[in-house]
């Protein structure tokens, strides 16, 4: 479990297809690497991955075929920046919202509008997820916990503060770039409950 508060930006050192539909991903980030343990979870651009090797500066993940197909990690290349967050621990503050690291789909940046130091970014996504979004609700975009400032069919907008622009990869994304989207966990549970409701007279 994560909160969507990014702890560091790392750089992809290598991303190698394993020949079976998966990939081996190595990330470089010297402030996080020394504190890791084998088997712990780290969110990489919002995707929960397991640390399978590490040294003083880098750490490795095995990315399964389903994750390759469902997230942008399937096409990420060496040199790309990624958002990093270690798993939530008992007693840690929850400053964002509950983020599982299980990406629902990818979205695409449609446009960016600058207003002073702030930016409003609009994303397109599959319309089948519309009912999971509400104005002022939460969403994780490439692992970043954000508040929805506008919701339209197949489109959502968020406003990025200067800190988010500077300390996450969202500040350098271009129009047309794909991002990982995880919709609010509570919204998913409510959706399922209402779908299973039967009306009796």
C-alpha positions as CSV (number, residue, x, y, z in Angstrom):
1,X,0.0,0.0,0.0
2,X,1.2,3.5,-0.9
3,X,0.0,7.1,-0.4
4,X,0.9,8.7,-3.8
5,X,3.5,11.0,-2.2
6,X,6.6,10.6,-4.3
7,X,9.8,10.2,-2.3
8,X,12.3,10.5,-5.2
9,X,12.8,10.5,-8.9
10,X,15.0,7.6,-10.2
11,X,16.5,6.9,-13.6
12,X,16.0,3.7,-15.5
13,X,19.5,2.2,-15.9
14,X,18.2,-0.7,-18.1
15,X,15.0,-2.2,-19.2
16,X,15.5,-5.6,-20.8
17,X,12.9,-8.0,-22.3
18,X,13.2,-11.4,-20.7
19,X,12.1,-13.4,-23.7
20,X,8.9,-14.6,-22.0
21,X,6.8,-11.4,-22.2
22,X,8.2,-9.9,-19.1
23,X,11.0,-7.4,-18.5
24,X,13.9,-6.9,-16.1
25,X,14.0,-3.3,-14.9
26,X,17.0,-1.7,-13.2
27,X,16.5,1.8,-11.5
28,X,19.2,4.1,-10.3
29,X,18.5,6.2,-7.2
30,X,21.3,6.4,-4.6
31,X,19.3,7.8,-1.7
32,X,16.8,4.9,-1.7
33,X,18.9,1.9,-2.8
34,X,21.0,1.5,0.4
35,X,17.9,1.2,2.6
36,X,16.1,-1.5,0.6
37,X,15.7,-5.1,1.5
38,X,15.1,-8.0,-0.8
39,X,11.4,-8.7,-1.4
40,X,10.1,-5.3,-0.4
41,X,7.6,-3.3,-2.5
42,X,8.4,-0.1,-4.3
43,X,6.0,1.8,-6.5
44,X,7.6,2.7,-9.8
45,X,5.5,5.2,-11.7
46,X,2.6,3.9,-9.6
47,X,3.2,0.2,-10.3
48,X,3.9,-1.9,-7.2
49,X,7.0,-4.0,-7.9
50,X,9.2,-6.3,-5.8
51,X,12.9,-5.6,-5.3
52,X,14.8,-8.7,-6.5
53,X,18.3,-7.3,-6.3
54,X,20.1,-4.1,-5.2
55,X,23.4,-2.5,-4.6
56,X,24.5,0.9,-3.3
57,X,22.9,2.9,-6.1
58,X,20.6,0.6,-8.1
59,X,17.8,-1.8,-7.6
60,X,16.1,-4.4,-9.9
61,X,12.6,-5.6,-10.5
62,X,11.0,-8.3,-12.5
63,X,8.0,-6.9,-14.5
64,X,5.5,-9.6,-15.3
65,X,3.8,-10.0,-18.8
66,X,0.5,-8.6,-17.5
67,X,2.2,-5.5,-16.1
68,X,4.1,-5.1,-19.4
69,X,0.8,-5.1,-21.3
70,X,-1.2,-2.9,-18.8
71,X,1.3,-0.2,-17.9
72,X,3.8,2.2,-19.4
73,X,6.6,0.0,-17.9
74,X,6.2,-2.2,-21.0
75,X,7.7,0.5,-23.2
76,X,9.9,2.5,-20.8
77,X,13.6,2.8,-21.9
78,X,16.9,3.4,-20.3
79,X,17.4,7.0,-19.3
80,X,13.8,7.6,-18.5
81,X,12.9,9.2,-15.2
82,X,10.5,7.4,-12.9
83,X,8.6,8.3,-9.7
84,X,9.5,6.2,-6.7
85,X,7.7,5.5,-3.4
86,X,8.5,2.8,-0.8
87,X,5.6,0.9,0.7
88,X,3.6,2.5,3.5
89,X,4.6,1.3,7.0
90,X,2.5,1.2,10.2
91,X,2.7,4.6,11.8
92,X,3.6,6.5,8.6
93,X,1.5,9.6,7.9
94,X,-1.0,9.3,5.1
95,X,-0.7,12.6,3.3
96,X,-2.2,11.6,-0.1
97,X,-4.8,8.8,-0.5
98,X,-4.7,5.0,-0.4
99,X,-2.9,3.8,-3.5
100,X,-2.5,0.1,-4.1
101,X,0.0,0.2,-7.0
102,X,-2.3,-1.8,-9.2
103,X,-2.7,0.3,-12.3
104,X,-6.2,0.2,-13.9
105,X,-5.3,1.6,-17.4
106,X,-3.0,4.1,-19.1
107,X,-4.0,7.6,-20.1
108,X,-2.6,10.1,-22.6
109,X,-1.7,13.8,-22.0
110,X,-4.0,15.8,-24.2
111,X,-2.9,19.3,-23.3
112,X,-1.1,21.4,-20.7
113,X,-2.1,25.0,-19.7
114,X,0.2,27.2,-17.7
115,X,-1.1,29.8,-15.2
116,X,1.7,31.5,-13.4
117,X,3.7,28.8,-11.6
118,X,0.8,26.3,-11.8
119,X,-0.2,24.0,-14.6
120,X,-3.5,22.3,-15.5
121,X,-3.0,19.0,-17.4
122,X,-5.8,17.2,-19.2
123,X,-5.6,13.5,-19.8
124,X,-7.7,11.1,-22.0
125,X,-8.6,7.6,-20.8
126,X,-11.0,4.8,-21.6
127,X,-14.6,6.0,-21.0
128,X,-15.6,2.7,-19.3
129,X,-13.9,4.1,-16.2
130,X,-16.0,7.3,-16.1
131,X,-18.1,6.3,-13.1
132,X,-15.0,5.9,-10.9
133,X,-14.2,9.6,-11.1
134,X,-15.8,12.5,-9.2
135,X,-15.0,16.2,-9.1
136,X,-12.5,16.8,-6.3
137,X,-11.9,13.1,-5.9
138,X,-8.5,11.4,-5.9
139,X,-6.5,9.7,-8.6
140,X,-3.0,8.4,-8.9
141,X,-1.2,9.4,-12.1
142,X,2.2,7.7,-12.5
143,X,2.0,7.1,-8.8
144,X,1.3,10.7,-7.8
145,X,-1.7,11.4,-5.6
146,X,-3.7,14.2,-7.2
147,X,-7.1,15.9,-6.9
148,X,-9.5,15.9,-9.9
149,X,-10.2,19.5,-11.0
150,X,-12.4,18.6,-13.9
151,X,-14.1,15.4,-15.1
152,X,-15.7,14.9,-18.5
153,X,-16.5,11.7,-20.5
154,X,-13.1,10.1,-21.2
155,X,-11.2,13.1,-20.0
156,X,-9.9,14.3,-16.6
157,X,-7.9,17.4,-15.5
158,X,-5.6,18.0,-12.6
159,X,-3.8,21.1,-11.4
160,X,-0.1,20.6,-10.6
161,X,1.5,22.8,-8.0
162,X,5.2,23.9,-8.4
163,X,6.4,21.3,-6.0
164,X,4.8,18.5,-8.0
165,X,6.1,19.9,-11.3
166,X,9.7,20.0,-9.8
167,X,9.7,16.8,-7.8
168,X,7.9,14.3,-10.0
169,X,8.1,13.2,-13.6
170,X,4.8,14.9,-14.4
171,X,6.7,18.2,-14.7
172,X,8.5,17.0,-17.8
173,X,5.8,15.0,-19.6
174,X,4.8,16.1,-23.1
175,X,1.5,16.1,-24.9
176,X,0.9,12.6,-26.3
177,X,2.9,10.9,-23.5
178,X,1.2,7.9,-21.8
179,X,0.8,7.7,-18.0
180,X,-0.3,5.0,-15.6
181,X,-3.7,5.6,-14.0
182,X,-5.0,4.1,-10.8
183,X,-8.6,5.1,-9.8
184,X,-9.6,5.5,-6.2
185,X,-9.9,2.2,-4.3
186,X,-13.0,3.3,-2.4
187,X,-14.8,4.2,-5.6
188,X,-14.1,0.7,-7.0
189,X,-15.7,-0.9,-3.9
190,X,-18.7,1.4,-4.1
191,X,-19.1,0.6,-7.8
192,X,-19.1,-3.2,-7.1
193,X,-21.6,-2.9,-4.2
194,X,-24.1,-1.0,-6.3
195,X,-23.7,-3.3,-9.3
196,X,-24.5,-6.3,-7.0
197,X,-27.5,-4.6,-5.4
198,X,-30.8,-6.3,-6.2
199,X,-34.1,-4.4,-5.7
200,X,-36.9,-6.3,-4.0
201,X,-40.5,-5.1,-3.8
